[in-house]
Amino acid sequence: MFSTSTLVPALAFAWFYADSLPLSYVTRIYSQMRDIKRRLAANDNKPIPLFSTVVVKHRCWFDDIDQNLHMNNTYVGLGKRCETINMYNRWLDHGRVPAVCLLFGDVAMDPEKYNAYYSIAGVVTLYRREIRPLASYTIQSRVLAWDEKWLFHQHRFILDDGSVACLALTKSVFKEKSRKTIPPAKALAMAGHDLTDPEIEARRKRNYEGAVVPFLKMDAFINNEPYQWDEKVDDPLRVSKL
């Protein structure tokens, strides 16, 4: 039997670092999917309105922080067996999943039936304020815009005082099994959204030109950068071996 002197610290450790325990991510996503199914069923399986905001609450636990004693906002490789990851992007998954599933309803929940498979193509995060240990925050997510291929969601990490700690943009796509792209407008129509309202197109166009076009220009610049990267690096100070 475990003694109190060993059991209490072990339980405290497990509680503080529960999100890093094996299968914790899968368990949390599975729990979210069950909650999403209940919410959709309560609404006759109808999706939420197009530009609705989906909110997920969370708290910055000790396994979320880095050496600067705030929520980790970097990726640092420390070898093959030890590394830290960007916790913002990790927890963004838990805001993105309900946002996509509630917006697309059965199309997202039953991809085999609709031959529509959702995939993320990129995420950009901009940090404004740190999130301190044990601080609670909410992740707000909503669709931003779309074009012939890509769907874009915007996200905000909001602290209890209402300030914005982080802004994020997700680029995603729906594909058939054959890898043929499903235009987002078609996927939205499949989910039951009516896109004929001129105000919807006006908002999509404004958001697309204001936020998405600069993002795509950055992506194009990176893919077509005129300056070559060093093919060989002989300076040991510039080489990191993992």
QUIMOTA-V917681 format. One record per helix or strand of 2 or more residues. SS is the DSSP state (@ for helix, = for strand). FROM is the first residue (numbers start at 1). LEN is the number of residues. If there is no record, write none. Layout:
ss/from/len
SS/FROM/LEN
SS/FROM/LEN
//
This chain:
ss/from/len
@/4/13
@/18/3
@/24/19
=/54/6
@/62/3
=/70/2
=/76/2
=/83/2
@/87/18
@/106/4
@/111/4
=/117/11
=/136/11
=/151/9
=/164/12
=/181/2
@/184/7
@/198/26
@/236/3
//
